[in-house]
Amino acid sequence: MFGLDTISRDKHCPWDLMDTLKVFAFYFLMMGLGGTILLAGVRKLLGQDPVMVYGANAVALSLSLLTNSLTCLYVLYIVNVRRGQPMAALGISILDWKKNLTGGLTLYLVILPIILTAGFLVELMTKNVGVTPDHQEVVNRLMEERSPAGIIAIIAFGAFIGPVAEEILFRGFLQPVLRDVMGGMKAILITSLLFAMVHFNAYIFMQIFILGLLLGYLYERTDTLVAPVSVHILHNSVSLCVLLWMKQGGELL
């Protein structure tokens, strides 16, 4: 369907649930206490507050980049060094990339109206109950940032670095383990739930959950990250472009 290659599922995931739990424990630790501890260490080492010197956006972006980079390196260490598996075991492969890319983007365009409708319904419900939704941290930082370099850095992370890291972690690393434990459909469902939860925003939870279902399905059908990464990059890029347009107009819905 949609030009995607269907792959067989007769192979066992080389890493286990404990490996996954360790990686996600590290991931959440870095997103929580890790940043605070690192900032305290840098402040003590340099004798000054990096937030005051470099700005809150630069520090937050650096911590996010460090968290994602270290987590991906941990994943690669487990898969490649401890388990002796090639990068293709994580879906890092360009096998039939043109076919999978075209099929993935086509399916995204089919699902996009559902994602937009979910966002519209959530916004409508929040307005009806008199609730002002909190936007994602990256949205607030992009709208507040004034320097061109800062804006470019936020876009580069949100549109490219973040999607690649998240697809390696969620689709490439987590989903195969859950597939072994509970089957393909439940693995996609649970992975998508966790994927939406780690964005820490109830306002966009449903949109990200639906996007996660699509990304999980694409990975399940193709066994490579080409389609999921490409769709994720496109989705985030379009979202950031809309935000930039809103920034120029001085409006934030």
Accessible surface in RSA format (square Angstrom, percent):
REM  Atomic radii and reference values for relative SASA: ProtOr
REM  Chains: A
REM  Algorithm: Lee & Richards
REM  Probe-radius: 1.40
REM  Slices: 20
REM RES _ NUM      All-atoms   Total-Side   Main-Chain    Non-polar    All polar
REM                ABS   REL    ABS   REL    ABS   REL    ABS   REL    ABS   REL
RES MET A   1   125.45  65.0  86.15  57.0  39.31  93.6  64.96  55.2  60.49  80.1
RES PHE A   2    68.46  34.2  42.47  26.3  25.98  67.6  55.98  33.9  12.47  35.7
RES GLY A   3    40.10  49.5   0.00   N/A  40.10  49.5  31.38  86.1   8.72  19.5
RES LEU A   4    10.02   5.6   0.00   0.0  10.02  25.2   0.00   0.0  10.02  27.0
RES ASP A   5    32.50  22.8  29.25  29.1   3.25   7.7  19.72  46.4  12.78  12.7
RES THR A   6    99.73  70.9  68.92  69.9  30.81  73.4  58.27  78.3  41.46  62.7
RES ILE A   7    45.26  25.8  30.52  22.7  14.73  35.5  35.08  25.3  10.18  27.6
RES SER A   8    85.09  71.9  63.40  84.6  21.69  50.0  47.59 101.3  37.51  52.5
RES ARG A   9    76.38  32.1  40.84  20.8  35.53  84.6  41.13  56.2  35.25  21.4
RES ASP A  10   130.67  91.5  90.96  90.5  39.71  93.9  46.79 110.1  83.89  83.7
RES LYS A  11   114.63  55.9  97.05  59.5  17.58  41.9  76.79  69.1  37.84  40.3
RES HIS A  12   142.70  78.0 122.73  85.3  19.97  51.1  87.82  90.5  54.89  63.9
RES CYS A  13     8.47   6.4   0.89   1.0   7.58  17.8   6.20  15.7   2.28   2.5
RES PRO A  14    46.95  34.2  24.53  22.4  22.42  81.5  34.36  28.4  12.58  78.2
RES TRP A  15     5.13   2.1   0.75   0.4   4.39  10.3   1.51   0.8   3.62   5.9
RES ASP A  16    67.76  47.5  63.33  63.0   4.43  10.5  38.36  90.3  29.40  29.3
RES LEU A  17    74.82  41.7  72.18  51.6   2.64   6.6  72.18  50.7   2.64   7.1
RES MET A  18   109.89  56.9 107.12  70.9   2.77   6.6  90.89  77.3  19.00  25.2
RES ASP A  19     2.53   1.8   2.53   2.5   0.00   0.0   0.00   0.0   2.53   2.5
RES THR A  20     2.86   2.0   2.86   2.9   0.00   0.0   2.86   3.8   0.00   0.0
RES LEU A  21    98.70  55.0  94.79  67.8   3.91   9.8  95.24  66.9   3.46   9.3
RES LYS A  22    88.78  43.3  81.49  50.0   7.30  17.4  49.50  44.6  39.28  41.8
RES VAL A  23     0.00   0.0   0.00   0.0   0.00   0.0   0.00   0.0   0.00   0.0
RES PHE A  24    18.65   9.3  18.60  11.5   0.04   0.1  18.65  11.3   0.00   0.0
RES ALA A  25    64.05  58.9  48.87  75.4  15.19  34.5  58.23  82.0   5.82  15.4
RES PHE A  26    58.38  29.2  54.34  33.7   4.04  10.5  57.70  35.0   0.68   1.9
RES TYR A  27    10.22   4.8  10.22   5.8   0.00   0.0   1.10   0.8   9.13  11.3
RES PHE A  28    84.54  42.3  76.43  47.3   8.11  21.1  76.58  46.4   7.96  22.8
RES LEU A  29    95.96  53.4  88.88  63.6   7.08  17.8  94.91  66.7   1.05   2.8
RES MET A  30    22.42  11.6  18.95  12.5   3.48   8.3   2.37   2.0  20.06  26.6
RES MET A  31    70.91  36.7  35.14  23.3  35.78  85.2  24.05  20.4  46.86  62.1
RES GLY A  32    44.79  55.2   0.00   N/A  44.79  55.2  35.14  96.4   9.65  21.6
RES LEU A  33   115.23  64.2 114.21  81.7   1.02   2.6 114.25  80.2   0.98   2.6
RES GLY A  34     7.53   9.3   0.00   N/A   7.53   9.3   7.40  20.3   0.13   0.3
RES GLY A  35     9.55  11.8   0.00   N/A   9.55  11.8   9.53  26.1   0.02   0.0
RES THR A  36    90.61  64.4  84.79  86.0   5.82  13.9  59.72  80.2  30.89  46.7
RES ILE A  37   111.66  63.5 106.95  79.7   4.71  11.4 109.38  78.8   2.28   6.2
RES LEU A  38    65.65  36.6  63.37  45.3   2.28   5.7  65.06  45.7   0.60   1.6
RES LEU A  39    35.90  20.0  35.87  25.7   0.03   0.1  35.87  25.2   0.03   0.1
RES ALA A  40    47.80  44.0  42.73  65.9   5.08  11.5  43.44  61.2   4.36  11.6
RES GLY A  41    39.45  48.6   0.00   N/A  39.45  48.6  34.93  95.8   4.52  10.1
RES VAL A  42    55.84  36.7  54.74  49.6   1.10   2.6  55.31  48.1   0.53   1.4
RES ARG A  43    97.56  41.0  95.15  48.5   2.41   5.7  46.72  63.8  50.84  30.8
RES LYS A  44   185.58  90.5 157.48  96.6  28.10  66.9 109.36  98.4  76.22  81.2
RES LEU A  45   149.92  83.5 119.84  85.7  30.08  75.6 125.51  88.1  24.41  65.7
RES LEU A  46    89.12  49.6  62.83  45.0  26.28  66.1  67.05  47.1  22.06  59.4
RES GLY A  47    66.79  82.4   0.00   N/A  66.79  82.4  33.52  92.0  33.27  74.5
RES GLN A  48    90.86  50.8  82.05  60.0   8.81  21.0  27.97  59.5  62.89  47.7
RES ASP A  49    43.78  30.7  38.29  38.1   5.49  13.0  12.64  29.7  31.14  31.1
RES PRO A  50     7.73   5.6   7.28   6.6   0.45   1.6   7.73   6.4   0.00   0.0
RES VAL A  51    49.37  32.5  45.49  41.2   3.87   9.3  45.49  39.5   3.87  10.5
RES MET A  52   158.16  81.9 126.83  83.9  31.34  74.6  99.30  84.4  58.87  78.0
RES VAL A  53    72.54  47.7  40.13  36.3  32.41  78.1  45.57  39.6  26.97  73.1
RES TYR A  54   139.69  65.2 114.36  65.1  25.33  65.9  84.03  63.2  55.65  68.6
RES GLY A  55    30.11  37.1   0.00   N/A  30.11  37.1  29.01  79.6   1.10   2.5
RES ALA A  56    53.90  49.6  44.29  68.4   9.61  21.8  45.20  63.7   8.69  23.0
RES ASN A  57    24.59  17.0  21.25  20.5   3.34   8.0  10.18  24.5  14.41  13.9
RES ALA A  58    44.30  40.7  34.82  53.7   9.48  21.6  41.44  58.4   2.85   7.6
RES VAL A  59    15.24  10.0  12.45  11.3   2.79   6.7  15.24  13.2   0.00   0.0
RES ALA A  60    17.32  15.9  12.31  19.0   5.01  11.4  16.19  22.8   1.13   3.0
RES LEU A  61    37.89  21.1  35.61  25.5   2.28   5.7  37.75  26.5   0.14   0.4
RES SER A  62    67.13  56.7  59.26  79.1   7.86  18.1  33.61  71.6  33.51  46.9
RES LEU A  63    40.18  22.4  39.46  28.2   0.72   1.8  39.86  28.0   0.32   0.9
RES SER A  64    42.73  36.1  36.90  49.2   5.83  13.4  11.20  23.8  31.53  44.2
RES LEU A  65    75.75  42.2  75.75  54.2   0.00   0.0  75.75  53.2   0.00   0.0
RES LEU A  66    66.21  36.9  63.34  45.3   2.88   7.2  65.97  46.3   0.25   0.7
RES THR A  67     7.52   5.3   7.52   7.6   0.00   0.0   2.69   3.6   4.83   7.3
RES ASN A  68    18.61  12.8  17.44  16.8   1.18   2.8   2.03   4.9  16.58  16.0
RES SER A  69    46.72  39.5  38.38  51.2   8.34  19.2  30.80  65.6  15.92  22.3
RES LEU A  70    64.18  35.7  61.25  43.8   2.93   7.4  61.25  43.0   2.93   7.9
RES THR A  71     1.98   1.4   1.98   2.0   0.00   0.0   1.98   2.7   0.00   0.0
RES CYS A  72    18.58  14.1  18.34  20.5   0.24   0.6  12.87  32.6   5.71   6.2
RES LEU A  73   107.25  59.7 102.91  73.6   4.34  10.9 103.19  72.5   4.07  10.9
RES TYR A  74    59.20  27.6  53.80  30.6   5.41  14.1  38.89  29.2  20.32  25.0
RES VAL A  75     0.25   0.2   0.25   0.2   0.00   0.0   0.25   0.2   0.00   0.0
RES LEU A  76    49.23  27.4  48.47  34.7   0.76   1.9  48.76  34.2   0.47   1.3
RES TYR A  77   106.13  49.5 102.45  58.3   3.68   9.6  68.25  51.3  37.88  46.7
RES ILE A  78     0.00   0.0   0.00   0.0   0.00   0.0   0.00   0.0   0.00   0.0
RES VAL A  79     0.00   0.0   0.00   0.0   0.00   0.0   0.00   0.0   0.00   0.0
RES ASN A  80    68.44  47.2  59.45  57.4   8.99  21.6   3.34   8.0  65.10  62.9
RES VAL A  81    98.95  65.1  74.67  67.6  24.28  58.5  79.18  68.8  19.77  53.6
RES ARG A  82   114.24  48.0  78.30  39.9  35.94  85.6  25.03  34.2  89.21  54.1
RES ARG A  83    81.98  34.4  63.14  32.2  18.84  44.9  13.06  17.8  68.92  41.8
RES GLY A  84    58.19  71.8   0.00   N/A  58.19  71.8  29.42  80.7  28.77  64.4
RES GLN A  85    51.31  28.7  50.22  36.7   1.09   2.6   1.10   2.3  50.21  38.1
RES PRO A  86    82.39  60.0  74.68  68.1   7.72  28.0  81.55  67.3   0.85   5.3
RES MET A  87    60.08  31.1  56.75  37.6   3.33   7.9  48.38  41.1  11.70  15.5
RES ALA A  88    51.61  47.5  41.80  64.5   9.81  22.3  42.13  59.3   9.47  25.1
RES ALA A  89    22.03  20.3   6.48  10.0  15.56  35.4  12.13  17.1   9.91  26.2
RES LEU A  90     0.00   0.0   0.00   0.0   0.00   0.0   0.00   0.0   0.00   0.0
RES GLY A  91     0.67   0.8   0.00   N/A   0.67   0.8   0.09   0.3   0.58   1.3
RES ILE A  92    71.62  40.8  58.78  43.8  12.84  30.9  62.09  44.7   9.53  25.9
RES SER A  93    34.74  29.4  20.73  27.7  14.01  32.3  15.87  33.8  18.87  26.4
RES ILE A  94   135.26  77.0 129.64  96.6   5.62  13.5 129.64  93.4   5.62  15.3
RES LEU A  95   120.57  67.1 113.28  81.0   7.29  18.3 119.44  83.9   1.13   3.0
RES ASP A  96    73.54  51.5  56.25  56.0  17.29  40.9  12.88  30.3  60.66  60.5
RES TRP A  97   108.56  43.6 108.08  52.3   0.48   1.1  85.76  45.7  22.81  37.0
RES LYS A  98   138.53  67.6 136.32  83.6   2.21   5.3  80.16  72.1  58.37  62.2
RES LYS A  99   107.20  52.3  97.03  59.5  10.18  24.2  60.04  54.0  47.16  50.2
RES ASN A 100     2.12   1.5   2.12   2.0   0.00   0.0   0.00   0.0   2.12   2.0
RES LEU A 101    46.01  25.6  46.01  32.9   0.00   0.0  46.01  32.3   0.00   0.0
RES THR A 102    88.63  63.0  84.34  85.5   4.30  10.2  63.28  85.0  25.36  38.3
RES GLY A 103     0.81   1.0   0.00   N/A   0.81   1.0   0.26   0.7   0.55   1.2
RES GLY A 104     0.11   0.1   0.00   N/A   0.11   0.1   0.11   0.3   0.00   0.0
RES LEU A 105    53.31  29.7  53.24  38.1   0.07   0.2  53.24  37.4   0.07   0.2
RES THR A 106    57.11  40.6  55.07  55.8   2.04   4.9  39.56  53.1  17.55  26.5
RES LEU A 107    11.45   6.4  11.45   8.2   0.00   0.0  11.45   8.0   0.00   0.0
RES TYR A 108     4.60   2.1   4.60   2.6   0.00   0.0   2.48   1.9   2.12   2.6
RES LEU A 109   112.66  62.7 100.39  71.8  12.27  30.8 100.67  70.7  11.99  32.3
RES VAL A 110    77.73  51.2  63.96  57.9  13.77  33.2  70.21  61.0   7.52  20.4
RES ILE A 111    36.86  21.0  36.86  27.5   0.00   0.0  36.86  26.5   0.00   0.0
RES LEU A 112    42.30  23.6  42.30  30.3   0.00   0.0  42.30  29.7   0.00   0.0
RES PRO A 113    75.00  54.7  71.52  65.2   3.47  12.6  74.43  61.5   0.57   3.5
RES ILE A 114    92.67  52.7  89.52  66.7   3.15   7.6  92.00  66.2   0.67   1.8
RES ILE A 115     4.70   2.7   4.42   3.3   0.28   0.7   4.42   3.2   0.28   0.8
RES LEU A 116   113.29  63.1 105.17  75.2   8.12  20.4 107.93  75.8   5.36  14.4
RES THR A 117    71.99  51.2  67.74  68.7   4.25  10.1  46.85  62.9  25.14  38.0
RES ALA A 118    11.11  10.2   6.09   9.4   5.02  11.4  10.57  14.9   0.54   1.4
RES GLY A 119    13.36  16.5   0.00   N/A  13.36  16.5  10.99  30.2   2.38   5.3
RES PHE A 120   123.09  61.6 117.78  73.0   5.31  13.8 121.24  73.5   1.85   5.3
RES LEU A 121    88.23  49.1  88.07  63.0   0.16   0.4  88.10  61.9   0.13   0.3
RES VAL A 122    23.45  15.4  23.43  21.2   0.02   0.0  23.43  20.4   0.02   0.0
RES GLU A 123    37.50  21.5  37.50  28.4   0.00   0.0   8.86  17.1  28.64  23.4
RES LEU A 124    78.82  43.9  76.80  54.9   2.02   5.1  78.51  55.1   0.31   0.8
RES MET A 125   114.21  59.1 112.64  74.5   1.57   3.7  73.09  62.1  41.11  54.5
RES THR A 126    23.81  16.9  23.32  23.6   0.50   1.2  23.68  31.8   0.13   0.2
RES LYS A 127   137.39  67.0 115.10  70.6  22.29  53.1  74.93  67.4  62.46  66.5
RES ASN A 128   115.14  79.4  78.01  75.4  37.13  89.4  25.47  61.3  89.68  86.7
RES VAL A 129   107.31  70.6  75.22  68.1  32.09  77.3  83.95  72.9  23.36  63.4
RES GLY A 130    68.03  83.9   0.00   N/A  68.03  83.9  35.85  98.4  32.19  72.1
RES VAL A 131    80.80  53.2  72.35  65.5   8.45  20.4  76.26  66.3   4.54  12.3
RES THR A 132   121.58  86.5 102.27 103.7  19.31  46.0  68.37  91.8  53.21  80.4
RES PRO A 133    28.46  20.7  17.99  16.4  10.47  38.0  23.41  19.3   5.05  31.4
RES ASP A 134   118.39  82.9 109.33 108.8   9.07  21.4  32.71  77.0  85.69  85.5
RES HIS A 135    42.22  23.1  32.27  22.4   9.94  25.4  17.29  17.8  24.93  29.0
RES GLN A 136    43.57  24.4  39.18  28.6   4.39  10.5   5.16  11.0  38.42  29.1
RES GLU A 137   105.27  60.4  94.81  71.7  10.46  24.9  45.58  88.2  59.69  48.7
RES VAL A 138    48.06  31.6  42.97  38.9   5.08  12.2  45.79  39.8   2.27   6.1
RES VAL A 139    15.63  10.3  15.63  14.1   0.00   0.0  15.63  13.6   0.00   0.0
RES ASN A 140    56.79  39.2  55.02  53.2   1.77   4.3  14.38  34.6  42.41  41.0
RES ARG A 141    55.15  23.2  55.15  28.1   0.00   0.0  15.65  21.4  39.50  23.9
RES LEU A 142     0.00   0.0   0.00   0.0   0.00   0.0   0.00   0.0   0.00   0.0
RES MET A 143    30.57  15.8  22.88  15.1   7.69  18.3  23.03  19.6   7.54  10.0
RES GLU A 144   112.72  64.7  96.25  72.8  16.47  39.2  42.15  81.5  70.57  57.6
RES GLU A 145    24.65  14.2  22.34  16.9   2.31   5.5   2.54   4.9  22.11  18.1
RES ARG A 146   179.96  75.6 156.21  79.6  23.75  56.5  81.78 111.8  98.18  59.5
RES SER A 147    50.30  42.5  44.42  59.3   5.87  13.5  41.41  88.2   8.89  12.5
RES PRO A 148   101.43  73.9  97.63  89.0   3.80  13.8 101.32  83.7   0.11   0.7
RES ALA A 149    75.15  69.1  64.54  99.6  10.61  24.1  69.09  97.3   6.07  16.1
RES GLY A 150    18.27  22.5   0.00   N/A  18.27  22.5  17.34  47.6   0.93   2.1
RES ILE A 151    29.72  16.9  29.72  22.1   0.00   0.0  29.72  21.4   0.00   0.0
RES ILE A 152   117.68  67.0 115.45  86.0   2.24   5.4 116.45  83.9   1.23   3.3
RES ALA A 153    38.48  35.4  30.07  46.4   8.41  19.1  36.50  51.4   1.98   5.2
RES ILE A 154     5.49   3.1   5.10   3.8   0.39   0.9   5.10   3.7   0.39   1.1
RES ILE A 155    43.25  24.6  43.25  32.2   0.00   0.0  43.25  31.1   0.00   0.0
RES ALA A 156    37.90  34.9  35.74  55.1   2.17   4.9  37.65  53.0   0.26   0.7
RES PHE A 157    30.82  15.4  30.74  19.0   0.08   0.2  30.74  18.6   0.08   0.2
RES GLY A 158    11.85  14.6   0.00   N/A  11.85  14.6  11.68  32.0   0.18   0.4
RES ALA A 159     1.51   1.4   1.51   2.3   0.00   0.0   1.51   2.1   0.00   0.0
RES PHE A 160   106.02  53.0 105.75  65.5   0.28   0.7 106.02  64.3   0.00   0.0
RES ILE A 161    71.63  40.8  65.98  49.2   5.65  13.6  70.81  51.0   0.82   2.2
RES GLY A 162     7.66   9.4   0.00   N/A   7.66   9.4   7.66  21.0   0.00   0.0
RES PRO A 163     0.16   0.1   0.16   0.1   0.00   0.0   0.16   0.1   0.00   0.0
RES VAL A 164    61.16  40.2  61.16  55.4   0.00   0.0  61.16  53.1   0.00   0.0
RES ALA A 165     7.43   6.8   6.20   9.6   1.24   2.8   6.84   9.6   0.59   1.6
RES GLU A 166    27.28  15.7  26.80  20.3   0.48   1.1   1.74   3.4  25.54  20.9
RES GLU A 167     0.00   0.0   0.00   0.0   0.00   0.0   0.00   0.0   0.00   0.0
RES ILE A 168    17.82  10.1  17.82  13.3   0.00   0.0  17.82  12.8   0.00   0.0
RES LEU A 169     4.67   2.6   4.67   3.3   0.00   0.0   4.67   3.3   0.00   0.0
RES PHE A 170     0.00   0.0   0.00   0.0   0.00   0.0   0.00   0.0   0.00   0.0
RES ARG A 171     0.19   0.1   0.19   0.1   0.00   0.0   0.00   0.0   0.19   0.1
RES GLY A 172     0.00   0.0   0.00   N/A   0.00   0.0   0.00   0.0   0.00   0.0
RES PHE A 173     0.00   0.0   0.00   0.0   0.00   0.0   0.00   0.0   0.00   0.0
RES LEU A 174     6.59   3.7   6.59   4.7   0.00   0.0   6.59   4.6   0.00   0.0
RES GLN A 175     0.00   0.0   0.00   0.0   0.00   0.0   0.00   0.0   0.00   0.0
RES PRO A 176     8.31   6.1   8.31   7.6   0.00   0.0   8.31   6.9   0.00   0.0
RES VAL A 177     3.71   2.4   3.21   2.9   0.50   1.2   3.69   3.2   0.02   0.1
RES LEU A 178    13.81   7.7  13.81   9.9   0.00   0.0  13.81   9.7   0.00   0.0
RES ARG A 179    29.52  12.4  22.93  11.7   6.59  15.7  15.28  20.9  14.24   8.6
RES ASP A 180    60.59  42.4  24.72  24.6  35.87  84.8  17.73  41.7  42.86  42.7
RES VAL A 181    92.81  61.1  59.11  53.5  33.70  81.2  64.84  56.3  27.98  75.9
RES MET A 182    69.34  35.9  45.68  30.2  23.67  56.3  54.26  46.1  15.09  20.0
RES GLY A 183    32.52  40.1   0.00   N/A  32.52  40.1  29.52  81.0   3.00   6.7
RES GLY A 184    22.67  28.0   0.00   N/A  22.67  28.0  10.56  29.0  12.11  27.1
RES MET A 185   157.18  81.4 150.80  99.8   6.38  15.2 124.15 105.6  33.03  43.8
RES LYS A 186   128.11  62.5 126.71  77.7   1.40   3.3  70.35  63.3  57.76  61.5
RES ALA A 187     0.00   0.0   0.00   0.0   0.00   0.0   0.00   0.0   0.00   0.0
RES ILE A 188    12.42   7.1  12.26   9.1   0.16   0.4  12.29   8.9   0.12   0.3
RES LEU A 189    78.77  43.9  78.62  56.2   0.14   0.4  78.62  55.2   0.14   0.4
RES ILE A 190    57.80  32.9  57.80  43.1   0.00   0.0  57.80  41.6   0.00   0.0
RES THR A 191     0.35   0.2   0.35   0.4   0.00   0.0   0.35   0.5   0.00   0.0
RES SER A 192     0.26   0.2   0.26   0.3   0.00   0.0   0.00   0.0   0.26   0.4
RES LEU A 193    59.30  33.0  59.30  42.4   0.00   0.0  59.30  41.6   0.00   0.0
RES LEU A 194    56.90  31.7  56.90  40.7   0.00   0.0  56.90  40.0   0.00   0.0
RES PHE A 195     0.98   0.5   0.98   0.6   0.00   0.0   0.98   0.6   0.00   0.0
RES ALA A 196     0.78   0.7   0.00   0.0   0.78   1.8   0.00   0.0   0.78   2.1
RES MET A 197   109.47  56.7  99.41  65.8  10.06  24.0  86.87  73.9  22.60  29.9
RES VAL A 198    12.62   8.3   3.88   3.5   8.74  21.1   4.23   3.7   8.39  22.8
RES HIS A 199    37.73  20.6  23.30  16.2  14.44  36.9  18.51  19.1  19.22  22.4
RES PHE A 200   143.69  71.9 108.97  67.5  34.71  90.3 119.93  72.7  23.76  68.0
RES ASN A 201    16.75  11.6   5.55   5.4  11.20  27.0   6.25  15.0  10.50  10.1
RES ALA A 202    95.98  88.2  69.32 107.0  26.65  60.6  73.77 103.9  22.21  58.8
RES TYR A 203    31.10  14.5  24.30  13.8   6.80  17.7  18.29  13.7  12.81  15.8
RES ILE A 204    27.79  15.8  27.79  20.7   0.00   0.0  27.79  20.0   0.00   0.0
RES PHE A 205    57.82  28.9  57.66  35.7   0.17   0.4  57.82  35.1   0.00   0.0
RES MET A 206    84.81  43.9  83.60  55.3   1.21   2.9  72.35  61.5  12.46  16.5
RES GLN A 207    27.30  15.3  26.87  19.6   0.43   1.0  13.52  28.8  13.79  10.5
RES ILE A 208    16.97   9.7  16.50  12.3   0.48   1.1  16.97  12.2   0.00   0.0
RES PHE A 209    29.39  14.7  29.39  18.2   0.00   0.0  29.39  17.8   0.00   0.0
RES ILE A 210    26.89  15.3  26.22  19.5   0.67   1.6  26.22  18.9   0.67   1.8
RES LEU A 211     3.83   2.1   3.83   2.7   0.00   0.0   3.83   2.7   0.00   0.0
RES GLY A 212     0.00   0.0   0.00   N/A   0.00   0.0   0.00   0.0   0.00   0.0
RES LEU A 213    60.03  33.4  57.86  41.4   2.18   5.5  58.18  40.9   1.86   5.0
RES LEU A 214     9.68   5.4   4.18   3.0   5.51  13.8   9.00   6.3   0.69   1.9
RES LEU A 215     0.00   0.0   0.00   0.0   0.00   0.0   0.00   0.0   0.00   0.0
RES GLY A 216     0.22   0.3   0.00   N/A   0.22   0.3   0.22   0.6   0.00   0.0
RES TYR A 217    62.16  29.0  62.16  35.4   0.00   0.0  58.51  44.0   3.65   4.5
RES LEU A 218     0.00   0.0   0.00   0.0   0.00   0.0   0.00   0.0   0.00   0.0
RES TYR A 219     2.40   1.1   2.40   1.4   0.00   0.0   0.00   0.0   2.40   3.0
RES GLU A 220    29.02  16.7  24.70  18.7   4.32  10.3  21.12  40.9   7.90   6.4
RES ARG A 221    39.51  16.6  39.12  19.9   0.39   0.9  19.30  26.4  20.20  12.2
RES THR A 222     4.60   3.3   0.00   0.0   4.60  11.0   0.00   0.0   4.60   7.0
RES ASP A 223    28.53  20.0  24.36  24.2   4.17   9.9   4.05   9.5  24.48  24.4
RES THR A 224     4.74   3.4   4.74   4.8   0.00   0.0   4.74   6.4   0.00   0.0
RES LEU A 225     9.15   5.1   8.76   6.3   0.40   1.0   9.11   6.4   0.05   0.1
RES VAL A 226    26.89  17.7  19.34  17.5   7.55  18.2  25.82  22.4   1.07   2.9
RES ALA A 227     0.23   0.2   0.00   0.0   0.23   0.5   0.23   0.3   0.00   0.0
RES PRO A 228     0.00   0.0   0.00   0.0   0.00   0.0   0.00   0.0   0.00   0.0
RES VAL A 229    25.93  17.1  25.93  23.5   0.00   0.0  25.93  22.5   0.00   0.0
RES SER A 230    26.57  22.5  19.47  26.0   7.10  16.4   9.55  20.3  17.02  23.8
RES VAL A 231     0.18   0.1   0.18   0.2   0.00   0.0   0.18   0.2   0.00   0.0
RES HIS A 232     2.86   1.6   2.86   2.0   0.00   0.0   0.00   0.0   2.86   3.3
RES ILE A 233    39.16  22.3  39.16  29.2   0.00   0.0  39.16  28.2   0.00   0.0
RES LEU A 234    60.71  33.8  58.11  41.6   2.60   6.5  60.49  42.5   0.22   0.6
RES HIS A 235    30.57  16.7  30.15  21.0   0.42   1.1  13.98  14.4  16.59  19.3
RES ASN A 236    34.85  24.0  33.90  32.8   0.95   2.3   4.36  10.5  30.49  29.5
RES SER A 237    28.86  24.4  26.89  35.9   1.97   4.5  25.88  55.1   2.98   4.2
RES VAL A 238    72.93  48.0  70.75  64.0   2.18   5.3  72.91  63.4   0.02   0.0
RES SER A 239    47.88  40.5  41.42  55.3   6.46  14.9  31.51  67.1  16.37  22.9
RES LEU A 240    10.00   5.6  10.00   7.2   0.00   0.0  10.00   7.0   0.00   0.0
RES CYS A 241    80.54  60.9  73.68  82.2   6.86  16.1  24.07  61.0  56.47  60.9
RES VAL A 242    74.80  49.2  71.99  65.2   2.82   6.8  74.40  64.6   0.40   1.1
RES LEU A 243    20.66  11.5  20.66  14.8   0.00   0.0  20.66  14.5   0.00   0.0
RES LEU A 244    46.72  26.0  46.55  33.3   0.17   0.4  46.72  32.8   0.00   0.0
RES TRP A 245   184.49  74.0 177.62  86.0   6.87  16.1 151.91  81.0  32.58  52.8
RES MET A 246    17.53   9.1  15.51  10.3   2.02   4.8  11.27   9.6   6.26   8.3
RES LYS A 247    34.16  16.7  19.86  12.2  14.30  34.0  20.54  18.5  13.63  14.5
RES GLN A 248   151.54  84.7 117.69  86.0  33.85  80.6  42.52  90.5 109.02  82.7
RES GLY A 249    55.94  69.0   0.00   N/A  55.94  69.0  33.93  93.1  22.01  49.3
RES GLY A 250    67.74  83.5   0.00   N/A  67.74  83.5  35.61  97.7  32.13  72.0
RES GLU A 251   112.12  64.4 106.49  80.6   5.63  13.4  37.63  72.8  74.49  60.8
RES LEU A 252    73.28  40.8  41.00  29.3  32.29  81.2  41.21  28.9  32.08  86.3
RES LEU A 253   133.67  74.4 108.24  77.4  25.42  63.9 132.90  93.3   0.77   2.1
END  Absolute sums over single chains surface
CHAIN  1 A    13240.3      11035.3       2205.0       9476.5       3763.8
END  Absolute sums over all chains
TOTAL         13240.3      11035.3       2205.0       9476.5       3763.8
